[in-house]
Amino acid sequence: MSPYQHGEVFVTDDGAETDLDLGHYERFLGQNMGRDNNVTAGQVYAAVLAREREGGYLGKTVQVVPHVTDEIKGRILAVARGAEVVIVEVGGTVGDIESLPFLEAVRQLGHEVGEGRICYVHLTLVPYIRAAEELKTKPTQHSVAKLREIGIRPHVLICRTERDIPAAMKAKIALFCDVNAKAVIQEKDVGPSIYSVPLLLQKEGLDLQILKLLRLGVRPARLEGWKRMVAASAALGRPRVTIAVAGKYIELKDAYKSIRAALQHAAVAEGLDLEIQAVDVERKDLAAELGRADGILIPGGFGDRGVEGKIAAASWARKKGVPFFGICLGMQAAVIEFARSVAGLRAAHSTEFNPATPHPVIDMMEEQKKVRQLGGTMRLGGYACLLAPGSRAARAYGSKAVRERHRHRYEVNPRYLPLFAGRGLRVTGVNPETELVEIVEIPAHPWFVAVQFHPEFTSRPVAAHPLFRAFLRASRSKKMGRHTSGS
C-alpha cells in the first residue's frame, strides 16, 4: 500500500493492514479494532468469487444483488455480535461507482432490521463562497437527493462548514432535504485539533438525536476526561519543544498520521507546546535542519530511497547527544549507523538495500526467506516484548512486558549482538518466543531508544504512549540544558 495513494497504513493488533481512518476510530473510541472492522471491495469480491468456485451458489448466476450485497451485510452483522451500537462508515462520495454496492447493502439492512434500529447519518458540505460572502446549501441538497435516489433517506445531516450556519439556513436544509430541523448538525472547522469535534457535535445535540432515533433512551455523556484533554491542548504558556520527524514522505502529512497524533498526545500529557518539524532526509542541508530540533524521530518506511539520509540523521543524534527515537526502519537505520561508525563495520547494511553486504546487520530470518508471497514474509500485528530491568524502555512503560504492533520484513541480525553490546549498544527488549530484537538503547547517550515495532498505533488522546512521553520529556530536558549552558 503506497503512502502516496493511501497515506499511512494502519496496522491492527491481529495483523490487518488497513486504511488510516481505522486509526481514527481506535483513537476516538478507545477501542482496538481488527481485520473484521475493515471491509474493502476487493475482500468482498474475492470472497464471492471463492464461494462461487467452491460451488456455494449451486451454479446460480452470481450478481451484485443479492450475492455481493449479502456478503457486505454478513460482514456488518459479524461485528455486531455483543455490541449495542455498530457504526458503519461507507467511504467515498455518494454516486461513486465503487461505493454503490455498499450503499445498496446498508439500504437493504435498514429494510431488514426495521425502523428504530438503524440511523442513517449523512456528512455533507456547506461551502462558503468568498466572492459572494455567503454559504451555499446546494451541494447538500444535491447530495441528499442523490442518496435518496439510491433509496436511503438520511435521518441526520452533519454539515461541514467554515462559517456558522444561521438557524434560517438550517431550517431551509431541513425543509429541502426532508429531515428534522434538530437533526441538521453543524460541524464547523476546528483548526489544528480535531479532538474538540466530539464536544462540538454534542453541543449541537447529535448524541441526543441518535439515541432517540435508535430508541436507546437518553443517557448521560461521560466526557469529563475528554474535556480535560481538549482544555489542556489549548492551554497557553506551555513550554515549547521542537521535534524533527526525519522521513521521506514529509510532503504528505497523512503518511505519518499516527506518529503526529502520538506526539500530540504526549505533548498534552506532558504539558508541552509541540512543534513538529518535517525534515526531508534527502535534502542536502540535513544537518542544518536537524540542528533546530530538540529531539529527532525517524519513522518507518519501505524501499531504499532516503535510507542513507535516515542513517545520517541517526548519526547526528548520536554524536550530538540529541534525544533520538527510532521506529521500525528508523531503528534499523540506527543499528546500521552504529555498526558502521562505532563497531568498525564500515560496509554494514541491510540485505533489503544491499543483498551483497559483507555485514548484514539487518537481515531477513531464514524461515522468512522460504515464503514466496510478499505479504507472507512480514511480521504483522501484535507481538510480546520482554523489557530489560532498569532500561529506559522499562522505566517508561513501568512494566516488565508489553505487547506492540509490527509491520516489517527484516530483523536485527542476532549474530552481531555481542559485538554491539561490547561497543555500547544494549538490547533492552526481545520477543520471548523468537528472541528477536524489539528495542535497542545507548545507555551512555542522554536518550537514545529505537524500537522495531510501531508504538504510535496504540497511543490514545487520553492515554498517551509512554515511550512518546519519555521521548518528549528527554527532549524538553535537553532544550533546558542547552539554554542553561548557553546563558
ZALODREN-351357 format. One record per residue (C-alpha): x, y, z. Coordinates in steps of 0.001 Angstrom, whole numbers, plus 500000, padded with zeros to 6 digits. Example, Ala and Ser with C-alpha at 12.3 -4.5 7.8 and 13.67 -1.06 7.14 Angstrom:
[atom [512300, 495500, 507800]]
[atom [513670, 498940, 507140]]
//
This chain:
[atom [500000, 500000, 500000]]
[atom [501692, 503161, 498778]]
[atom [501673, 506168, 501136]]
[atom [501158, 508371, 498080]]
[atom [497793, 506697, 497427]]
[atom [496636, 505608, 500879]]
[atom [498502, 507781, 503353]]
[atom [499560, 505848, 506415]]
[atom [498900, 502107, 506558]]
[atom [497324, 501472, 509957]]
[atom [498002, 498040, 511467]]
[atom [495612, 496374, 513908]]
[atom [496669, 494046, 516706]]
[atom [495529, 490990, 514728]]
[atom [497747, 491970, 511809]]
[atom [495361, 493639, 509366]]
[atom [496815, 496361, 507136]]
[atom [494062, 498946, 506886]]
[atom [493210, 502475, 505885]]
[atom [494343, 505206, 508265]]
[atom [490698, 506026, 509086]]
[atom [490549, 502929, 511281]]
[atom [493234, 504549, 513402]]
[atom [490892, 507491, 513983]]
[atom [488209, 505112, 515239]]
[atom [490664, 503461, 517651]]
[atom [491816, 506831, 518983]]
[atom [488350, 508394, 519318]]
[atom [486591, 505319, 520701]]
[atom [489457, 503987, 522788]]
[atom [488807, 500509, 521378]]
[atom [491073, 498135, 519499]]
[atom [489874, 497223, 516040]]
[atom [490653, 494134, 513979]]
[atom [490564, 492843, 510423]]
[atom [486802, 492301, 510648]]
[atom [486340, 496043, 511183]]
[atom [487792, 496886, 507780]]
[atom [485795, 495792, 504725]]
[atom [487070, 496565, 501224]]
[atom [485551, 495926, 497816]]
[atom [488479, 493638, 496995]]
[atom [487795, 491468, 500048]]
[atom [484099, 491261, 499234]]
[atom [484538, 490323, 495572]]
[atom [487307, 487827, 496413]]
[atom [485028, 486104, 498935]]
[atom [482120, 485968, 496476]]
[atom [484286, 484570, 493674]]
[atom [485843, 481983, 496000]]
[atom [482409, 480838, 497151]]
[atom [481251, 480548, 493540]]
[atom [484311, 478438, 492640]]
[atom [483569, 476172, 495601]]
[atom [480008, 475667, 494380]]
[atom [478492, 477697, 497177]]
[atom [475878, 479245, 494888]]
[atom [474887, 475902, 493309]]
[atom [475503, 477129, 489779]]
[atom [473326, 480238, 490060]]
[atom [474258, 483405, 488209]]
[atom [476375, 485453, 490599]]
[atom [475193, 489066, 490735]]
[atom [475878, 492252, 492657]]
[atom [472365, 491918, 494123]]
[atom [471945, 489731, 496097]]
[atom [475326, 487977, 496300]]
[atom [477716, 490913, 496721]]
[atom [475331, 492855, 498928]]
[atom [474669, 489761, 501061]]
[atom [478411, 489387, 501613]]
[atom [478653, 493022, 502739]]
[atom [475678, 492662, 505094]]
[atom [477137, 489467, 506528]]
[atom [480365, 491250, 507386]]
[atom [478490, 494109, 509062]]
[atom [476397, 491714, 511132]]
[atom [479501, 489709, 512081]]
[atom [480980, 492647, 514016]]
[atom [477592, 493416, 515598]]
[atom [477685, 490414, 517914]]
[atom [477820, 491567, 521519]]
[atom [477554, 495285, 520653]]
[atom [474794, 497757, 521455]]
[atom [475582, 500017, 518517]]
[atom [477502, 499332, 515305]]
[atom [478993, 502273, 513422]]
[atom [479207, 501589, 509680]]
[atom [481121, 504121, 507610]]
[atom [480629, 503942, 503854]]
[atom [483570, 505841, 502415]]
[atom [483776, 507839, 499225]]
[atom [481187, 510137, 497722]]
[atom [477521, 509391, 497036]]
[atom [477262, 508404, 493391]]
[atom [480717, 506814, 493115]]
[atom [480582, 503502, 491251]]
[atom [482818, 501848, 493848]]
[atom [480517, 502565, 496791]]
[atom [477168, 501694, 495164]]
[atom [477085, 498033, 496305]]
[atom [477869, 499154, 499861]]
[atom [475113, 501777, 499859]]
[atom [472678, 499218, 498475]]
[atom [473704, 496800, 501237]]
[atom [473057, 499327, 504022]]
[atom [469756, 500253, 502358]]
[atom [468698, 496600, 502472]]
[atom [469921, 496336, 506039]]
[atom [467641, 499182, 507081]]
[atom [464698, 497432, 505449]]
[atom [465532, 494183, 507248]]
[atom [466166, 495458, 510794]]
[atom [463306, 497971, 510724]]
[atom [462668, 501478, 511983]]
[atom [464181, 502354, 515319]]
[atom [467122, 500011, 514807]]
[atom [469006, 501966, 512157]]
[atom [470055, 505595, 511819]]
[atom [471412, 506993, 508556]]
[atom [473825, 509899, 509135]]
[atom [474969, 511761, 506027]]
[atom [478035, 514007, 506041]]
[atom [477718, 516899, 503599]]
[atom [479423, 520170, 502718]]
[atom [478034, 523672, 503112]]
[atom [480741, 525718, 501372]]
[atom [481424, 529402, 501931]]
[atom [481753, 531304, 498647]]
[atom [484166, 534126, 499402]]
[atom [483351, 536159, 496294]]
[atom [479679, 536258, 497267]]
[atom [480364, 536194, 501025]]
[atom [477676, 533602, 501654]]
[atom [477150, 529955, 502497]]
[atom [475589, 527704, 499862]]
[atom [473253, 524792, 500613]]
[atom [473006, 523431, 497048]]
[atom [475804, 520845, 497438]]
[atom [473998, 519426, 500489]]
[atom [470647, 519394, 498707]]
[atom [472070, 517612, 495661]]
[atom [473998, 515092, 497762]]
[atom [470868, 514188, 499735]]
[atom [468826, 513975, 496529]]
[atom [471383, 511555, 495073]]
[atom [471297, 509455, 498242]]
[atom [467502, 509313, 498158]]
[atom [467643, 508164, 494511]]
[atom [469595, 505170, 495799]]
[atom [466835, 504508, 498313]]
[atom [468341, 505903, 501516]]
[atom [466609, 508728, 503364]]
[atom [469082, 510214, 505868]]
[atom [467822, 510782, 509393]]
[atom [470643, 513176, 510350]]
[atom [472744, 515600, 508315]]
[atom [476169, 516677, 509551]]
[atom [477109, 519804, 507617]]
[atom [480799, 520609, 507298]]
[atom [481344, 524362, 507153]]
[atom [483945, 527003, 507845]]
[atom [481331, 529553, 508992]]
[atom [478404, 529310, 511392]]
[atom [475200, 528173, 509679]]
[atom [472299, 530504, 510593]]
[atom [469133, 528980, 512041]]
[atom [467153, 530057, 508966]]
[atom [469577, 528195, 506706]]
[atom [469344, 525073, 508874]]
[atom [465558, 525274, 508531]]
[atom [465943, 525558, 504759]]
[atom [468191, 522484, 504646]]
[atom [465700, 520555, 506798]]
[atom [462819, 521507, 504505]]
[atom [464518, 520719, 501204]]
[atom [466178, 517530, 502476]]
[atom [463179, 516228, 504444]]
[atom [464875, 515875, 507827]]
[atom [464007, 517118, 511292]]
[atom [465353, 520632, 511868]]
[atom [467091, 519462, 515059]]
[atom [468818, 516777, 513021]]
[atom [470689, 519336, 510885]]
[atom [474016, 519366, 512740]]
[atom [476692, 521967, 512117]]
[atom [480304, 520764, 512109]]
[atom [482425, 523866, 511911]]
[atom [486146, 523702, 511157]]
[atom [488037, 523497, 514446]]
[atom [491598, 524424, 513493]]
[atom [494634, 522306, 514393]]
[atom [492986, 519895, 516878]]
[atom [490269, 517517, 515726]]
[atom [489694, 516299, 519291]]
[atom [487271, 519139, 520014]]
[atom [484904, 517835, 517299]]
[atom [483021, 515379, 519596]]
[atom [482366, 518209, 522058]]
[atom [481071, 520488, 519296]]
[atom [478809, 517742, 517941]]
[atom [477457, 517074, 521431]]
[atom [476746, 520793, 521843]]
[atom [474768, 520624, 518589]]
[atom [472709, 517739, 520025]]
[atom [473940, 514947, 517758]]
[atom [474151, 512401, 520586]]
[atom [470539, 513011, 521671]]
[atom [469264, 512729, 518098]]
[atom [470967, 509379, 517552]]
[atom [469826, 507995, 520917]]
[atom [466229, 508935, 520122]]
[atom [466343, 507525, 516591]]
[atom [467751, 504231, 517862]]
[atom [465306, 504214, 520808]]
[atom [468095, 503735, 523321]]
[atom [466838, 506260, 525837]]
[atom [468672, 509359, 526984]]
[atom [471895, 508576, 528792]]
[atom [474374, 510972, 530438]]
[atom [477518, 511660, 528418]]
[atom [480804, 510736, 530111]]
[atom [483199, 513188, 528522]]
[atom [484964, 514686, 531545]]
[atom [488350, 513172, 530700]]
[atom [487992, 514171, 527070]]
[atom [487123, 517758, 528041]]
[atom [490200, 517968, 530273]]
[atom [492380, 516718, 527431]]
[atom [490972, 519283, 524972]]
[atom [491382, 522087, 527505]]
[atom [494976, 521052, 528197]]
[atom [495779, 521000, 524479]]
[atom [494670, 524642, 524196]]
[atom [496316, 525899, 527398]]
[atom [498544, 528935, 526984]]
[atom [502043, 529353, 528351]]
[atom [503219, 525780, 527859]]
[atom [506972, 525379, 527227]]
[atom [507691, 524616, 523582]]
[atom [509602, 521629, 522302]]
[atom [510559, 521079, 518659]]
[atom [510673, 517526, 517307]]
[atom [512159, 516742, 513907]]
[atom [510371, 513913, 512115]]
[atom [513022, 512862, 509607]]
[atom [511442, 510842, 506807]]
[atom [510943, 510682, 503061]]
[atom [507180, 511236, 502778]]
[atom [507186, 514537, 504661]]
[atom [505165, 516353, 501975]]
[atom [502269, 514018, 502800]]
[atom [501058, 514652, 506355]]
[atom [498801, 511600, 506204]]
[atom [501834, 509341, 505666]]
[atom [502812, 509820, 509327]]
[atom [499322, 510365, 510740]]
[atom [499693, 508188, 513837]]
[atom [503228, 509474, 514507]]
[atom [501935, 513038, 514591]]
[atom [498948, 512043, 516711]]
[atom [501117, 510166, 519237]]
[atom [503469, 513150, 519549]]
[atom [500488, 515434, 520132]]
[atom [499028, 513080, 522751]]
[atom [502359, 513006, 524585]]
[atom [502752, 516792, 524409]]
[atom [499338, 517310, 526009]]
[atom [500094, 514742, 528719]]
[atom [503449, 516387, 529478]]
[atom [502078, 519940, 529371]]
[atom [504190, 520933, 526368]]
[atom [503560, 523058, 523305]]
[atom [504669, 520882, 520399]]
[atom [506211, 521953, 517110]]
[atom [506630, 519134, 514611]]
[atom [509402, 519919, 512138]]
[atom [509071, 517806, 508991]]
[atom [512589, 517092, 507691]]
[atom [513230, 515522, 504291]]
[atom [516147, 513115, 504781]]
[atom [517153, 513575, 501140]]
[atom [517864, 517291, 501411]]
[atom [521488, 518442, 501218]]
[atom [521333, 520688, 504293]]
[atom [520085, 517873, 506535]]
[atom [522420, 518734, 509405]]
[atom [521284, 522357, 509475]]
[atom [517648, 521273, 509620]]
[atom [518285, 518768, 512397]]
[atom [520188, 521398, 514343]]
[atom [516933, 523265, 515040]]
[atom [515337, 520300, 516798]]
[atom [515218, 519386, 520488]]
[atom [514595, 515734, 519595]]
[atom [514819, 513613, 516449]]
[atom [512358, 510900, 515452]]
[atom [512953, 508633, 512447]]
[atom [509764, 506816, 511395]]
[atom [509333, 503611, 509441]]
[atom [509210, 503126, 505696]]
[atom [509971, 500764, 502829]]
[atom [512401, 500949, 499907]]
[atom [515978, 502179, 499641]]
[atom [515177, 505812, 498809]]
[atom [516211, 508024, 501689]]
[atom [517875, 505265, 503723]]
[atom [521306, 506920, 503768]]
[atom [519644, 510141, 504896]]
[atom [517983, 508314, 507784]]
[atom [521339, 506788, 508706]]
[atom [522880, 510283, 508629]]
[atom [520095, 511616, 510874]]
[atom [520684, 508816, 513396]]
[atom [524400, 509620, 513306]]
[atom [523720, 513292, 514011]]
[atom [521536, 512466, 517002]]
[atom [524042, 510002, 518443]]
[atom [527078, 512261, 518055]]
[atom [525366, 515471, 519197]]
[atom [523623, 513907, 522187]]
[atom [520176, 514879, 520878]]
[atom [517293, 512692, 522148]]
[atom [516572, 510103, 519486]]
[atom [513560, 507881, 518863]]
[atom [513795, 505356, 516014]]
[atom [510733, 503446, 514878]]
[atom [510828, 500352, 512636]]
[atom [513140, 501330, 509734]]
[atom [514280, 504196, 511962]]
[atom [515567, 501601, 514418]]
[atom [517293, 499658, 511650]]
[atom [518965, 502853, 510378]]
[atom [520275, 503481, 513890]]
[atom [521704, 499947, 514095]]
[atom [523386, 500279, 510685]]
[atom [524885, 503644, 511680]]
[atom [526198, 502227, 514962]]
[atom [527701, 499229, 513167]]
[atom [529491, 501462, 510678]]
[atom [530649, 504263, 512961]]
[atom [531188, 502593, 516341]]
[atom [531568, 498840, 515753]]
[atom [534002, 499280, 512849]]
[atom [531866, 497501, 510228]]
[atom [532102, 500215, 507583]]
[atom [530309, 498170, 504905]]
[atom [527455, 497190, 507218]]
[atom [523967, 497419, 505735]]
[atom [520598, 495743, 505465]]
[atom [520140, 492982, 502919]]
[atom [516903, 494766, 501978]]
[atom [519003, 497502, 500369]]
[atom [522301, 495693, 499679]]
[atom [521911, 491904, 499391]]
[atom [525691, 491529, 498896]]
[atom [526773, 493411, 502023]]
[atom [529585, 491611, 503900]]
[atom [527998, 492648, 507208]]
[atom [524224, 492062, 507082]]
[atom [523421, 493613, 510455]]
[atom [519794, 493789, 509307]]
[atom [518602, 490649, 507566]]
[atom [515585, 488511, 506799]]
[atom [515333, 485465, 509048]]
[atom [515870, 482065, 507432]]
[atom [512277, 480892, 507916]]
[atom [511007, 484045, 506198]]
[atom [513171, 483518, 503130]]
[atom [511216, 480356, 502257]]
[atom [507931, 482289, 501918]]
[atom [507168, 483380, 498357]]
[atom [504169, 485686, 498796]]
[atom [505445, 489180, 499594]]
[atom [502974, 489857, 502407]]
[atom [503670, 486464, 503947]]
[atom [507249, 487410, 504841]]
[atom [506139, 490279, 507060]]
[atom [505808, 490315, 510813]]
[atom [502368, 491889, 511191]]
[atom [500252, 492706, 514230]]
[atom [500815, 492475, 517970]]
[atom [503778, 490643, 519494]]
[atom [505011, 490377, 523065]]
[atom [508165, 492137, 524217]]
[atom [510110, 491450, 527423]]
[atom [511853, 494541, 528810]]
[atom [515284, 494603, 530430]]
[atom [515060, 495752, 534063]]
[atom [516377, 499260, 534599]]
[atom [516308, 500162, 530915]]
[atom [514815, 503417, 529704]]
[atom [512052, 501454, 527997]]
[atom [511202, 499548, 531191]]
[atom [511127, 502772, 533213]]
[atom [508912, 504449, 530630]]
[atom [506428, 501570, 530475]]
[atom [506553, 500829, 534194]]
[atom [506236, 497167, 533279]]
[atom [508274, 494023, 532651]]
[atom [506454, 493017, 529463]]
[atom [504378, 494778, 526807]]
[atom [502636, 493993, 523547]]
[atom [503158, 496180, 520471]]
[atom [502231, 496112, 516788]]
[atom [504623, 495338, 513954]]
[atom [504818, 495851, 510202]]
[atom [508199, 494902, 508805]]
[atom [510075, 492189, 506989]]
[atom [513686, 492453, 508179]]
[atom [515172, 491990, 511659]]
[atom [518321, 492878, 513586]]
[atom [520799, 490070, 512915]]
[atom [521486, 488350, 516281]]
[atom [524959, 487329, 515102]]
[atom [526216, 490881, 515698]]
[atom [524661, 491484, 519118]]
[atom [527746, 490542, 521210]]
[atom [529854, 492999, 519210]]
[atom [527275, 495757, 519596]]
[atom [526943, 495154, 523324]]
[atom [530694, 495465, 523766]]
[atom [530634, 498827, 521994]]
[atom [527721, 500290, 523956]]
[atom [524504, 499374, 522122]]
[atom [522247, 497478, 524508]]
[atom [519286, 495261, 523567]]
[atom [516577, 496135, 526091]]
[atom [513549, 494433, 524556]]
[atom [513163, 490991, 522975]]
[atom [510329, 488808, 521792]]
[atom [510057, 485940, 524328]]
[atom [509167, 483311, 521702]]
[atom [511675, 484103, 518957]]
[atom [514238, 486195, 520862]]
[atom [514130, 488692, 518018]]
[atom [515295, 492190, 518916]]
[atom [512489, 494614, 519735]]
[atom [514277, 497544, 521424]]
[atom [517848, 498871, 521474]]
[atom [519297, 501684, 523567]]
[atom [522594, 503507, 524051]]
[atom [522848, 503934, 527855]]
[atom [525720, 506440, 527556]]
[atom [523547, 508751, 525441]]
[atom [521111, 511259, 527066]]
[atom [518151, 509390, 525475]]
[atom [518666, 507057, 522528]]
[atom [515876, 504493, 522138]]
[atom [514924, 502654, 518961]]
[atom [512136, 500107, 518552]]
[atom [511296, 497592, 515851]]
[atom [507556, 497952, 516425]]
[atom [505094, 500824, 515889]]
[atom [504159, 502308, 519283]]
[atom [502246, 505128, 517603]]
[atom [499389, 502748, 516732]]
[atom [498421, 502255, 520380]]
[atom [498644, 505867, 521570]]
[atom [495354, 507478, 522611]]
[atom [494329, 511124, 523197]]
[atom [493628, 510454, 526879]]
[atom [496289, 507726, 527258]]
[atom [499479, 508887, 525549]]
[atom [502029, 506198, 524751]]
[atom [504735, 506023, 527467]]
[atom [507668, 505934, 525042]]
[atom [506488, 509096, 523307]]
[atom [506049, 510778, 526692]]
[atom [509558, 509767, 527772]]
[atom [510981, 510985, 524456]]
[atom [509357, 514415, 524833]]
[atom [510486, 514688, 528450]]
[atom [514052, 513980, 527370]]
[atom [513771, 516489, 524519]]
[atom [512484, 519133, 526919]]
[atom [515338, 518417, 529346]]
[atom [517868, 518665, 526528]]
[atom [516457, 522018, 525475]]
[atom [516539, 523369, 529031]]
[atom [520108, 522167, 529469]]
[atom [521152, 523815, 526206]]
[atom [519542, 527103, 527216]]
[atom [521122, 526937, 530676]]
[atom [524603, 526279, 529310]]
[atom [524109, 528966, 526686]]
[atom [523253, 531544, 529306]]
//
